[in-house]
Amino acid sequence: MTDDDKGLRLALAERLADSGHLRTDPWRAAVEAVPRHEFLRGGYFERADSPGPTAWRPVLPEDPGWLGGCYQDASLVKL
């Protein structure tokens, strides 16, 4: 665990609580404690906005936005 991911976990918990999706202390504690990025070590797919059919692009751990992307309020598809 690093200070970077701890801050991201806390920010995600705050966003989820503010939006009404996180309503109890035990669930908030879980969001704050579980390092979500550990489940995505191989990378994940994010939607690529382009004309035509839905397209997805891989986001790998070496990509600059990988860690922050792991803590977005979004469902992620693991590579």
N, C-alpha and C positions, 0 to 999 in steps of 0.2 A: 504494500500500500504506500502511496506517495501522497504528499500534501496536495498535488494537483488533482488526483482522483477523489480525494476526500472532499475538496471544495466542489467538485462537479457533482458528487453524490448529494451533498447538502443543498446545492442549488436545485437539483432535480426534485428533491423532496419538497423544497419550498414551492416550486412551480406546481407540483402535483397537489399540494395542500391548498394553495391559493386558488386553483381551478376547481376545487371540490372533489377531486378524484382520490385524495388521500385523507381519510377522515378519522383514523384512530391512531393512537400513539404506538401500538405494537407494529402496525404496518409502516408508519413513518420511520421507526427505529430500524426496520428491516431495509428500507430503501437507503437509509443513511449508512448502514453497516456493510451491505453486500457490494463488493467491487464488481459491478456489472461487466467491466471490460475483461475480466478474467474468463468470462464465458465466450468472448469474441476474439480470442488470441489469434485465430486463423484469419480474421477479417469478417466483413459482412457486406451485404449488397445495399446500395441506396438507389432510390429512384432517379433516373436520369431524365430530365425534362427535355423532350424532343418531340417533333411532330411524328405522327403515326402511332403504332402500337406502343404500349408501355415498355420501356427499356430500363434495365438495371445495370449499374456499374459496380465493380468490386471496390471496397475501401479496405486497404491492407494496413496492418499495424505500423508500417513505415511511412504511411501517408500522413501529412501534417495534421489533418483534421480527424484522424481516427479516434483518438481518446475522447475528444469533445463530442464526436458523433455517437459514441457508446452511451452517452448520458443525455441524449435528446429524449423528449417525451414522444417516442415513436417505437413501433414494433420493428425489430431488425431481423433480417434473414441471415443466418450464419452461413459463411462459405463452407 
